[in-house]
Amino acid sequence: MAVLQAPKSSKRKGLTATQWIYAQYVSAKAKRNSRRMKSAQLAIIYICRHACGQLRPYWSRPTPPEGVELNHPYATFFVDAKGERWDFAERFVRKELKRGMTPVEARYIGRRCRLRLIDEIRLETRRETGFGRKSNDEYAAALEKVKHLPGNKLWAHIRSCCPTWRDATNAAIARDWYCSEGWIRKLRKKTALGLWSIAENDEQRKALEVLRLKPREV
């Protein structure tokens, strides 16, 4: 399958390469031109894989075949990562194309793919090390104590759409909102300051701490 090539910038009418390719994909989809659709999709996948650089999607120790002991388990660690980056970029692009993108989202799809991969790496690393794990019962009890407090959009999302502590992590919310984990982290800090200031007693403040909504300044 040939990869669709974007023309020179002077012929793209102010569009970036990814915006132009995405526009070709939308046009081909409307005309039911499956060949051109696949060509455009492949081009976007290549762009996203290149944007991911040398990141490796999963940082857990490689698992050797049953009955085989590897003397150098990390010998192919970064070689295998090339295929994993391709698989990750392909899944990301297919999901974005199925959902439909705005021109701004199409312009920054490479950057958004890289940030999503970083979020996945952090999430997998935390799972491997056990960082941030807590009981869902403890999380639910803490949420029940403070769910009546008013707050912003992030707090409303946590109350209504995050039944477990894993659903309320920055990485999980970033995936739900199609944004970067860094932006959610900043919004969480702002949310924590607002909720902490209107907490009625120490019991509610302790509950906010369990929910990772305690300001660093306190």
C-alpha positions in Angstrom: 0.0 0.0 0.0 1.5 3.4 -1.1 1.7 6.1 1.6 -0.1 9.3 0.8 2.4 12.2 0.5 1.5 15.7 1.4 2.4 18.4 -1.2 4.7 21.3 -0.5 3.5 23.9 2.0 2.8 26.4 -0.8 0.2 24.1 -2.2 -1.6 23.1 1.0 -3.5 26.4 1.4 -2.2 27.1 4.9 -2.8 23.6 6.2 -0.2 21.5 7.9 0.8 18.2 6.5 -1.4 16.2 8.9 -4.4 18.6 8.4 -4.0 18.1 4.6 -3.8 14.3 4.8 -6.7 14.2 7.2 -8.8 16.3 4.8 -7.9 13.8 2.0 -9.0 11.0 4.3 -12.4 12.6 5.0 -12.9 13.4 1.3 -12.0 9.8 0.3 -14.4 8.4 3.0 -17.2 10.5 1.6 -16.5 9.2 -1.9 -16.0 5.6 -0.6 -12.5 5.5 -2.0 -11.1 2.8 0.3 -7.7 2.7 -1.3 -7.1 6.4 -0.8 -8.5 6.2 2.8 -6.0 3.4 3.7 -3.2 5.4 2.1 -4.0 8.5 4.1 -4.4 6.5 7.3 -1.0 4.9 6.8 0.6 8.3 6.3 -0.9 9.5 9.6 0.3 6.4 11.4 3.9 7.0 10.1 3.7 10.6 11.3 2.6 9.5 14.8 5.2 6.7 15.1 7.9 9.2 14.1 6.6 11.7 16.7 6.9 9.0 19.4 10.7 9.0 19.0 12.5 6.4 20.9 9.8 5.9 23.6 9.0 2.3 24.5 5.3 1.6 25.2 5.8 -0.8 28.0 8.6 -0.8 30.5 8.0 -4.2 32.2 10.8 -6.8 32.1 10.6 -8.9 28.9 9.0 -12.3 29.6 11.2 -15.2 28.2 9.6 -18.3 26.5 8.6 -21.1 28.9 11.6 -23.1 29.9 14.1 -20.7 28.5 16.5 -18.6 30.6 17.8 -15.5 28.9 21.3 -14.4 29.7 20.6 -11.0 28.3 16.9 -10.3 28.7 17.2 -6.7 27.5 19.2 -7.5 24.4 16.2 -6.8 22.1 14.5 -4.3 24.4 14.7 -1.3 22.1 14.5 -3.3 18.9 11.2 -4.7 20.0 10.0 -1.2 20.9 10.0 -0.2 17.2 7.2 -2.7 16.5 5.4 -1.8 19.7 5.4 1.9 18.8 3.9 1.1 15.4 1.1 -1.0 17.0 0.4 1.8 19.5 0.4 4.5 16.8 -1.9 2.4 14.6 -4.4 1.8 17.4 -4.3 5.5 18.3 -4.9 6.7 14.8 -7.7 4.2 14.0 -9.5 5.4 17.2 -9.0 9.1 16.3 -10.2 8.6 12.7 -13.3 6.6 13.9 -14.1 9.3 16.4 -13.5 12.2 14.0 -11.2 15.1 14.6 -11.3 18.9 14.5 -8.7 20.7 12.3 -6.8 21.6 15.5 -6.8 18.0 16.7 -5.6 16.8 13.2 -2.8 19.4 13.3 -1.4 18.1 16.5 -2.1 14.4 16.2 1.5 13.5 16.3 2.1 15.4 19.5 -1.1 14.0 21.0 0.0 10.5 20.2 3.3 11.0 21.9 1.7 12.5 25.0 -0.8 9.6 25.1 2.1 7.1 24.9 3.9 8.9 27.8 0.7 8.6 29.8 0.6 4.8 29.0 4.3 4.4 30.0 3.6 6.2 33.3 0.5 4.1 34.0 2.3 0.8 33.3 5.3 1.8 35.4 3.1 2.7 38.3 1.3 -0.7 38.0 4.6 -2.5 38.0 5.9 -0.8 41.1 2.6 -0.7 42.9 2.7 3.1 43.1 -0.6 4.8 43.9 -2.5 1.6 44.6 -5.3 1.9 47.2 -8.5 0.1 48.2 -11.6 0.9 46.1 -13.6 0.7 49.3 -11.4 3.4 50.9 -11.7 5.5 47.8 -15.5 5.2 47.7 -15.9 6.0 51.4 -13.7 9.1 51.0 -15.7 10.2 48.0 -19.0 9.8 49.9 -17.8 12.2 52.6 -17.1 15.1 50.2 -19.2 14.4 47.1 -21.7 17.2 48.2 -19.0 19.9 47.9 -19.3 22.1 44.9 -16.5 22.3 42.4 -15.4 22.7 38.8 -15.7 20.4 35.7 -13.0 18.0 36.9 -14.6 17.5 40.3 -18.0 16.9 38.7 -16.4 14.3 36.4 -14.7 12.5 39.4 -18.0 12.4 41.3 -20.1 11.1 38.5 -17.8 9.1 36.2 -15.1 7.7 38.5 -16.4 4.8 40.6 -12.9 3.5 41.4 -9.6 5.2 42.2 -8.1 4.0 38.9 -10.8 5.9 37.0 -9.8 9.1 38.8 -6.1 9.0 37.9 -4.8 11.8 35.7 -3.9 9.3 33.0 -7.4 7.8 32.9 -9.1 11.2 32.8 -6.8 12.4 30.1 -7.7 9.5 27.9 -11.4 10.1 28.5 -11.1 13.8 27.7 -8.6 13.3 24.8 -6.1 15.7 26.3 -2.6 15.5 27.9 -2.0 14.2 31.4 -0.1 17.4 32.2 -3.2 19.6 31.6 -5.2 17.3 33.9 -2.5 17.6 36.5 -2.7 21.4 36.5 -6.5 21.3 36.7 -6.3 18.8 39.6 -4.1 21.3 41.5 -6.6 24.1 41.0 -9.4 21.8 42.0 -7.6 20.7 45.2 -7.1 24.3 46.2 -10.8 25.1 45.8 -12.1 22.0 47.6 -9.6 22.3 50.5 -10.7 25.9 51.1 -14.4 24.9 51.6 -13.9 21.6 53.4 -15.9 21.8 56.6 -13.7 19.7 59.0 -10.6 17.6 59.3 -12.5 14.4 58.3 -13.4 15.9 55.0 -9.8 17.1 54.5 -8.6 13.6 55.2 -11.0 12.3 52.6 -9.7 14.8 50.0 -6.2 13.6 50.8 -7.3 10.0 50.0 -8.7 11.3 46.7 -5.4 13.0 45.9 -6.9 16.4 46.2 -4.7 17.9 48.9 -2.8 21.0 47.8 1.0 20.8 48.1 1.1 24.1 49.9 -0.8 22.7 52.9 
